[in-house]
């Protein structure tokens, strides 16, 4: 399984529009962050978790020719805003895009992209098959996924585990039953917004504590704000086995 980190930034990305801070003006490419997303390539399929506003750019950067399904963590726009761009895959692959999400996320997609679900469709709109998932394992084209339920402030979100890879973003709390689902992962990617407290995201210290408890072979942090600081400076502070992820990172497990 190959994991490609498509984006590691918050809802505004890094640099933030009109921001004059040192991180947003950094010349280090590791400090440039598109909206958070990952791609998973198995022996059989290519999956993307979340299709935010940078989806098109991420697919072009990684020269992606096919996506078999998209899994959505929650219905905020930085995780769903690029769904219209599945039209390109519809055209090339001559089939609808399969999207898996919780019921409230499906409702949002149908509302935000209502033109794709009208009875009389405008030619060229996205072709989408929506599949509702609940907090129970499911299979997509013979690959197995286990949802990981967490809270993004008061909003339920799903992370996902497939094989030895666990992924959870935009979480601020998680109960022990769900936490256990990520144990014994070879690779864990977890959100860490910044060092200071935040009402809807794990802080750097909180994420590190969770990783120490779960003991994955390797862990990366994602959904990173410009308030976190410079990529290299923060990495120098982190314990062994934990690093900030960066856009374009590839890991094979």
Secondary structure as UniProt FT lines:
FT   STRAND          2..7
FT   TURN            11..12
FT   TURN            17..18
FT   TURN            22..25
FT   HELIX           29..31
FT   STRAND          37..41
FT   STRAND          46..49
FT   TURN            53..54
FT   HELIX           55..61
FT   TURN            62..63
FT   STRAND          69..71
FT   HELIX           77..80
FT   TURN            81..82
FT   HELIX           83..86
FT   HELIX           87..93
FT   STRAND          97..101
FT   HELIX           103..112
FT   HELIX           114..116
FT   TURN            123..124
FT   STRAND          128..132
FT   STRAND          138..140
FT   TURN            141..142
FT   STRAND          143..152
FT   TURN            153..154
FT   STRAND          155..162
FT   TURN            163..164
FT   STRAND          165..168
FT   HELIX           176..180
FT   TURN            181..184
FT   STRAND          187..191
FT   HELIX           204..214
FT   STRAND          218..222
FT   HELIX           226..228
FT   HELIX           231..237
FT   TURN            240..241
FT   STRAND          242..244
FT   TURN            247..248
FT   STRAND          250..252
//
